[in-house]
Amino acid sequence: MHGCTGYGAALLATVIWSGNFIAARALATSIPPCQFNFWRWVIALVAVLPFALKHLASDKQAIIRHLGYLSVMGILGVTLMNTFVYKAGQTTESLNMALLMPATPLVILILARIFYAEPISPMRLLGMLTAFTGIVILVLRGEFAHISAIKINSGDLWTMGCMLCFALYSLLMRKRPRDISPSGFNAAVFSLGLIYALPCVAIEIWLLPLPTISLPLVTGLAYAGLGCSALAFWLWTVGIDSIGPVRAGIIYYSLPLFAGIGSVLILHETVTFTQILGGVLIVLGIWLATICARPSVSRCKTANKAM
């Protein structure tokens, strides 16, 4: 029963996260990306503060000691990452964003090689090349006949920027200070990320018309802040604690499926063969690089059974 709870929690978190790309696409013309991201994290901070307040007093000195590290995490995870998603939503399909994001583990593998000298085995290399092929197909939209004349969608590039931020954030989580409680860590990162987001928000307010308050906008912000930021991360933690990061990661790869269903039902986007092919290659490549590239064949077989 405990395992079932873990699988259910990880699956529900993935479903909730898939809606973030749909919200980014649906509200692309309703609110500028920096403001969307800012208010999302304000809502998330308000949601976590009641749980963090009792820890912040004891965490205060540690937070001051690690202010530089926490600032970097705030910039990567709060200031930039989802701002890039909401910027991408202005020019690319929600399904394309959802198909590209699960390739983040490959970026983590590359960065781990660069910064920590972790080896890349032949199987991992095969998986990375397979997933990279899928990414190229998605970004170029299968238009290989006149490749020199292809104009790459800027939204896909913004999504790749989000991938890089998420990968760096995940990699740097290895150095998370153990003298700061998880609740205090989240509150500090959320707060610092919001502070560093203020200049971008101010520029948008100065240059662009203020967004019109509407029910879809308020609903989208609440969904992103309470659902994607607060609830989904808690569910993901429950899932990892119960079934482990490998099995939870396999469930996360279903994100494009739910995003595709939502984009068709809610946004009436069409799913193309290119997206299907690119998505299959990305998922296959990630599976080869992160599951079957483990040290022993027996572990690979265990992963197969887990799927």
C-alpha positions as CSV (number, residue, x, y, z in Angstrom):
1,M,0.0,0.0,0.0
2,H,2.9,2.3,0.8
3,G,4.3,1.8,-2.7
4,C,1.0,2.4,-4.3
5,T,0.8,5.7,-2.4
6,G,4.3,6.6,-3.7
7,Y,3.4,5.8,-7.3
8,G,0.1,7.7,-7.0
9,A,1.8,10.8,-5.5
10,A,4.5,10.9,-8.2
11,L,1.9,10.4,-11.0
12,L,-0.3,13.2,-9.6
13,A,2.6,15.5,-9.4
14,T,3.5,14.8,-13.0
15,V,-0.1,15.4,-14.1
16,I,-0.1,18.8,-12.3
17,W,3.2,19.8,-13.8
18,S,2.0,19.0,-17.3
19,G,-0.6,21.7,-16.8
20,N,2.0,24.3,-16.4
21,F,2.9,24.2,-20.1
22,I,-0.8,24.5,-21.0
23,A,-1.2,27.5,-18.7
24,A,1.9,29.1,-20.2
25,R,0.4,28.7,-23.7
26,A,-3.1,29.7,-22.7
27,L,-2.1,32.9,-20.9
28,A,0.7,33.9,-23.1
29,T,-1.1,37.0,-24.3
30,S,-2.8,37.8,-21.0
31,I,0.2,38.6,-18.8
32,P,4.0,39.1,-19.5
33,P,6.2,36.2,-18.5
34,C,8.2,38.0,-15.7
35,Q,5.0,39.1,-14.0
36,F,3.4,35.6,-14.5
37,N,6.4,34.0,-12.9
38,F,6.7,36.6,-10.1
39,W,3.1,36.3,-8.9
40,R,3.2,32.5,-9.2
41,W,6.1,32.4,-6.7
42,V,4.5,35.0,-4.4
43,I,1.5,32.6,-4.1
44,A,3.9,29.7,-3.6
45,L,5.8,31.6,-0.9
46,V,2.6,32.5,0.9
47,A,1.6,28.8,0.8
48,V,4.9,27.5,2.3
49,L,5.5,30.2,4.9
50,P,3.1,28.8,7.5
51,F,5.1,25.6,7.5
52,A,8.5,27.4,7.4
53,L,8.0,30.1,10.0
54,K,8.8,27.7,13.0
55,H,12.1,26.7,11.3
56,L,13.3,30.1,10.1
57,A,14.4,31.4,13.6
58,S,16.7,28.4,14.0
59,D,17.8,28.6,10.3
60,K,18.6,32.3,10.3
61,Q,22.3,32.1,10.9
62,A,22.8,29.2,8.5
63,I,20.8,31.1,5.8
64,I,23.1,34.1,6.3
65,R,26.2,31.9,6.0
66,H,25.0,30.3,2.8
67,L,23.4,33.4,1.3
68,G,25.5,33.2,-1.9
69,Y,24.5,29.6,-2.6
70,L,20.9,30.3,-1.8
71,S,21.0,33.3,-4.1
72,V,22.2,31.2,-7.0
73,M,19.5,28.6,-6.4
74,G,16.9,31.3,-6.2
75,I,18.0,32.8,-9.5
76,L,18.0,29.5,-11.3
77,G,14.9,27.9,-9.8
78,V,12.7,30.9,-9.2
79,T,13.8,34.0,-11.1
80,L,14.7,32.4,-14.5
81,M,13.4,28.8,-14.9
82,N,9.7,29.3,-15.2
83,T,10.1,32.8,-16.7
84,F,11.6,31.0,-19.6
85,V,8.7,28.6,-19.8
86,Y,6.2,31.5,-19.9
87,K,8.3,33.3,-22.5
88,A,8.4,30.1,-24.6
89,G,4.6,29.8,-24.4
90,Q,4.3,33.0,-26.5
91,T,5.8,31.3,-29.6
92,T,5.7,27.5,-29.3
93,E,3.2,24.8,-28.6
94,S,2.6,23.5,-25.1
95,L,3.3,19.9,-26.3
96,N,6.7,20.9,-27.7
97,M,7.7,22.4,-24.3
98,A,6.5,19.3,-22.5
99,L,8.4,17.0,-24.9
100,L,11.7,18.9,-24.5
101,M,11.7,19.3,-20.7
102,P,12.0,15.5,-19.9
103,A,15.4,15.7,-21.7
104,T,16.8,17.6,-18.7
105,P,18.4,14.5,-17.2
106,L,20.7,14.4,-20.2
107,V,21.8,17.9,-19.6
108,I,22.5,16.9,-15.9
109,L,24.7,14.0,-17.2
110,I,26.7,16.4,-19.4
111,L,27.1,18.9,-16.6
112,A,28.1,16.2,-14.1
113,R,30.8,15.1,-16.5
114,I,32.1,18.7,-16.8
115,F,32.0,19.7,-13.2
116,Y,32.3,16.3,-11.3
117,A,34.2,14.2,-13.9
118,E,31.5,11.6,-13.8
119,P,32.0,9.0,-16.6
120,I,29.7,8.6,-19.5
121,S,29.4,5.0,-20.5
122,P,28.8,3.8,-24.1
123,M,25.1,3.1,-23.2
124,R,24.7,6.5,-21.8
125,L,26.3,8.0,-24.9
126,L,23.9,6.0,-27.1
127,G,21.0,7.3,-25.0
128,M,22.2,10.9,-25.2
129,L,22.6,10.7,-29.0
130,T,19.2,9.1,-29.4
131,A,17.5,11.8,-27.2
132,F,19.5,14.5,-29.0
133,T,18.1,13.2,-32.3
134,G,14.6,13.5,-30.9
135,I,15.3,17.1,-29.8
136,V,16.6,18.0,-33.2
137,I,13.5,16.6,-34.9
138,L,11.2,18.5,-32.5
139,V,13.1,21.8,-32.9
140,L,13.4,21.6,-36.7
141,R,9.9,20.2,-36.9
142,G,11.0,17.5,-39.4
143,E,11.9,20.1,-42.1
144,F,15.2,18.5,-43.2
145,A,14.8,19.0,-46.9
146,H,15.8,22.7,-46.8
147,I,17.7,22.8,-43.5
148,S,19.7,25.9,-44.3
149,A,16.5,27.9,-44.7
150,I,14.9,26.7,-41.5
151,K,14.1,29.3,-38.8
152,I,14.2,27.7,-35.4
153,N,11.2,28.6,-33.2
154,S,12.4,31.0,-30.4
155,G,10.0,29.3,-28.0
156,D,12.0,26.1,-28.3
157,L,15.2,28.0,-27.4
158,W,13.5,29.5,-24.4
159,T,12.5,26.0,-23.3
160,M,16.1,24.8,-23.7
161,G,17.1,27.7,-21.4
162,C,14.6,26.4,-18.8
163,M,16.2,22.9,-19.2
164,L,19.6,24.3,-18.5
165,C,18.4,26.2,-15.4
166,F,16.6,23.1,-14.1
167,A,19.7,20.9,-14.8
168,L,22.0,23.4,-12.9
169,Y,19.5,23.7,-10.1
170,S,19.3,19.9,-9.8
171,L,23.1,19.5,-9.9
172,L,23.7,22.1,-7.3
173,M,21.1,20.5,-5.0
174,R,23.9,18.0,-4.1
175,K,25.5,20.9,-2.2
176,R,22.3,21.9,-0.3
177,P,23.4,22.9,3.2
178,R,22.3,20.3,5.8
179,D,22.2,22.9,8.6
180,I,19.1,24.5,6.9
181,S,15.7,22.7,7.2
182,P,13.9,21.8,4.0
183,S,11.1,24.3,4.8
184,G,13.6,27.0,5.6
185,F,15.6,26.2,2.5
186,N,12.5,26.5,0.3
187,A,11.3,29.8,1.9
188,A,14.8,31.3,1.5
189,V,15.1,30.3,-2.1
190,F,11.6,31.4,-3.0
191,S,12.2,34.8,-1.3
192,L,15.6,35.5,-2.8
193,G,14.3,34.4,-6.3
194,L,11.5,36.9,-6.0
195,I,13.8,39.7,-5.0
196,Y,16.1,39.1,-8.0
197,A,13.0,38.9,-10.2
198,L,11.9,42.5,-9.3
199,P,14.0,44.4,-11.9
200,C,12.5,42.3,-14.8
201,V,9.0,42.8,-13.4
202,A,9.6,46.6,-13.1
203,I,10.9,46.8,-16.7
204,E,7.8,44.9,-17.9
205,I,5.5,47.2,-15.9
206,W,7.3,50.3,-17.3
207,L,7.3,49.2,-21.0
208,L,4.1,47.0,-21.3
209,P,0.4,47.5,-20.6
210,L,-0.7,46.1,-17.2
211,P,-2.5,42.8,-17.5
212,T,-6.3,42.8,-17.2
213,I,-7.5,40.9,-14.2
214,S,-9.8,38.1,-15.4
215,L,-11.0,34.7,-14.1
216,P,-8.7,32.7,-16.4
217,L,-5.7,34.7,-15.3
218,V,-6.5,34.4,-11.6
219,T,-7.2,30.7,-12.1
220,G,-3.9,30.2,-14.0
221,L,-1.9,32.0,-11.4
222,A,-3.5,30.0,-8.6
223,Y,-2.9,26.8,-10.5
224,A,0.8,27.6,-11.1
225,G,1.4,28.9,-7.6
226,L,-0.5,26.4,-5.4
227,G,-0.6,23.4,-7.8
228,C,2.7,23.4,-9.7
229,S,4.9,25.1,-7.0
230,A,3.5,24.0,-3.6
231,L,1.4,20.9,-4.0
232,A,3.3,19.1,-6.8
233,F,6.7,19.5,-5.1
234,W,5.2,18.1,-1.9
235,L,3.7,15.1,-3.8
236,W,7.0,14.6,-5.6
237,T,8.8,14.4,-2.3
238,V,6.3,11.9,-1.0
239,G,6.7,9.8,-4.1
240,I,10.5,9.8,-4.0
241,D,10.5,8.9,-0.3
242,S,8.3,5.9,-1.0
243,I,9.5,4.5,-4.3
244,G,12.9,6.2,-4.9
245,P,14.1,8.7,-7.5
246,V,14.6,6.1,-10.3
247,R,11.0,4.8,-10.4
248,A,9.7,8.3,-9.8
249,G,11.8,9.5,-12.7
250,I,10.3,6.9,-15.0
251,I,6.8,8.2,-14.1
252,Y,8.0,11.8,-14.8
253,Y,8.7,10.7,-18.4
254,S,4.9,10.4,-18.9
255,L,4.6,14.2,-18.6
256,P,4.4,14.7,-22.4
257,L,1.4,12.3,-22.6
258,F,-0.6,14.3,-20.1
259,A,0.5,17.6,-21.6
260,G,-0.5,16.3,-25.1
261,I,-4.0,15.2,-23.8
262,G,-4.5,18.6,-22.2
263,S,-3.2,20.6,-25.2
264,V,-5.7,18.8,-27.4
265,L,-8.7,19.0,-25.1
266,I,-8.1,22.5,-23.7
267,L,-6.1,24.4,-26.4
268,H,-7.3,22.4,-29.4
269,E,-3.7,21.9,-30.6
270,T,-3.0,19.2,-33.1
271,V,-0.5,16.5,-32.4
272,T,1.9,15.9,-35.4
273,F,3.9,12.9,-36.4
274,T,7.0,14.9,-35.9
275,Q,6.1,15.5,-32.2
276,I,5.3,11.8,-31.7
277,L,8.6,10.7,-33.3
278,G,10.7,13.3,-31.5
279,G,9.0,12.5,-28.1
280,V,9.5,8.8,-28.5
281,L,13.2,9.2,-29.3
282,I,13.7,11.5,-26.3
283,V,12.0,9.1,-23.9
284,L,13.9,6.2,-25.4
285,G,17.2,8.0,-25.1
286,I,16.6,9.1,-21.5
287,W,15.7,5.5,-20.6
288,L,18.9,4.2,-22.2
289,A,21.0,6.9,-20.6
290,T,19.6,6.9,-17.1
291,I,18.2,3.4,-16.5
292,C,20.0,0.8,-18.6
293,A,23.3,2.6,-18.3
294,R,23.6,1.5,-14.7
295,P,26.7,-0.5,-13.7
296,S,25.1,-3.9,-13.8
297,V,22.8,-5.7,-16.1
298,S,20.7,-7.0,-13.2
299,R,19.8,-3.4,-12.3
300,C,18.7,-2.8,-15.8
301,K,16.4,-5.9,-15.6
302,T,15.1,-4.6,-12.3
303,A,14.3,-1.3,-14.0
304,N,12.5,-3.1,-16.8
305,K,10.3,-5.0,-14.3
306,A,9.6,-1.7,-12.5
307,M,8.2,-0.3,-15.7
